[in-house]
Amino acid sequence: QVQLVESGGGLVQAGGSLRLSCAASGSIFSINGMGWYRQAPGKQRELVATITSGGSTNYADSVKGRFTISRDNAKNTVYLQMNSLKPEDTAIYYCNALNGMGQLYWGQGNQVTVSS
């Protein structure tokens, strides 16, 4: 089992920045990829960014150049640095972790609200 605890969300004005953190505990040795997803009201959950254990990253087109995903393996933590935030970035942000057996774990979600 893997437990994920997120922090760092909140309210920010358009153009501002926030950093989300997601700390993993439990069977962390089994974690391969980690990522961030988001879900806006009335919409499906969508991928924001992912990072592999080797550090390879992937981003949704809508956040490329504005968001950066990173990983501190010593702290078992993944981060999402969000710059130049837009009102359309408003959503609940979830981190996840995928282990070597294909099991997917989710954090509790963290609200990010960007005001215009």
C-alpha positions as CSV (number, residue, x, y, z in Angstrom):
1,Q,0.0,0.0,0.0
2,V,1.0,3.5,-0.8
3,Q,-0.3,6.6,1.0
4,L,-0.2,10.0,-0.7
5,V,-0.7,13.3,1.2
6,E,-1.0,16.5,-0.8
7,S,-0.5,20.1,0.2
8,G,0.0,23.5,-1.2
9,G,-3.3,24.4,-2.9
10,G,-5.2,27.6,-2.4
11,L,-6.5,30.8,-4.0
12,V,-4.3,32.9,-6.3
13,Q,-4.9,35.7,-8.8
14,A,-4.4,35.1,-12.5
15,G,-0.7,35.3,-13.4
16,G,0.3,34.1,-10.0
17,S,2.1,30.9,-8.9
18,L,1.5,28.0,-6.5
19,R,3.5,24.9,-5.7
20,L,1.8,21.6,-4.9
21,S,3.5,18.8,-3.0
22,C,2.6,15.2,-2.7
23,A,4.4,13.1,0.0
24,A,4.4,9.3,-0.4
25,S,4.6,6.8,2.4
26,G,4.2,3.1,2.8
27,S,5.5,0.7,0.1
28,I,7.4,3.5,-1.6
29,F,10.0,1.2,-2.9
30,S,7.4,-0.1,-5.4
31,I,6.6,3.2,-6.9
32,N,7.5,3.8,-10.5
33,G,5.7,6.7,-12.0
34,M,4.0,9.6,-10.2
35,G,1.8,12.3,-11.6
36,W,-0.7,15.1,-11.2
37,Y,-4.3,15.1,-12.5
38,R,-7.0,17.7,-12.1
39,Q,-10.8,17.8,-12.2
40,A,-12.7,20.9,-12.8
41,P,-16.5,21.2,-11.9
42,G,-18.6,19.3,-14.4
43,K,-15.5,17.9,-16.2
44,Q,-13.7,14.6,-16.3
45,R,-10.4,14.2,-14.5
46,E,-7.5,15.0,-16.8
47,L,-3.8,14.5,-16.9
48,V,-1.6,17.5,-16.0
49,A,1.9,16.0,-15.8
50,T,3.7,12.8,-15.0
51,I,7.2,11.9,-14.1
52,T,8.9,8.5,-14.1
53,S,11.4,7.1,-11.6
54,G,14.1,8.1,-14.0
55,G,13.0,11.6,-14.2
56,S,11.3,11.6,-17.6
57,T,8.4,14.0,-17.7
58,N,5.2,14.5,-19.8
59,Y,2.8,17.4,-19.8
60,A,-0.6,18.2,-21.0
61,D,-0.5,20.7,-23.8
62,S,-2.5,23.2,-21.8
63,V,0.2,23.5,-19.1
64,K,3.4,23.1,-21.1
65,G,5.8,26.0,-20.5
66,R,3.9,27.0,-17.3
67,F,3.9,24.0,-15.0
68,T,6.9,21.9,-13.9
69,I,6.8,18.5,-12.3
70,S,9.7,17.4,-10.2
71,R,10.5,14.6,-7.9
72,D,12.7,14.3,-4.8
73,N,13.3,10.6,-4.3
74,A,15.1,11.2,-1.0
75,K,12.0,12.8,0.4
76,N,9.6,10.5,-1.5
77,T,7.8,13.7,-2.7
78,V,6.6,14.9,-6.1
79,Y,6.0,18.6,-6.7
80,L,4.0,20.6,-9.2
81,Q,5.3,24.2,-9.7
82,M,2.5,26.2,-11.4
83,N,3.3,29.6,-12.9
84,S,1.3,32.0,-14.9
85,L,-1.9,30.5,-13.6
86,K,-5.1,31.1,-15.5
87,P,-8.7,30.9,-14.3
88,E,-9.2,27.8,-16.4
89,D,-6.6,26.1,-14.2
90,T,-9.1,26.1,-11.4
91,A,-9.7,22.5,-10.3
92,I,-9.1,19.9,-7.7
93,Y,-5.6,18.6,-8.2
94,Y,-4.8,15.0,-7.4
95,C,-1.4,13.3,-7.3
96,N,-1.1,9.6,-8.1
97,A,1.5,6.9,-7.9
98,L,1.9,3.8,-10.0
99,N,3.7,0.7,-8.6
100,G,5.4,-2.1,-10.5
101,M,2.3,-4.3,-10.3
102,G,0.2,-1.7,-12.1
103,Q,-1.6,-0.6,-9.0
104,L,-2.6,3.1,-8.9
105,Y,-2.9,5.1,-5.8
106,W,-4.5,8.6,-5.4
107,G,-4.0,11.4,-3.0
108,Q,-7.0,13.1,-1.4
109,G,-7.1,16.1,-3.8
110,N,-6.3,19.7,-3.2
111,Q,-8.3,22.7,-4.4
112,V,-6.6,25.3,-6.6
113,T,-8.7,28.4,-7.4
114,V,-7.4,31.1,-9.8
115,S,-9.3,34.3,-9.8
116,S,-9.5,36.6,-12.8
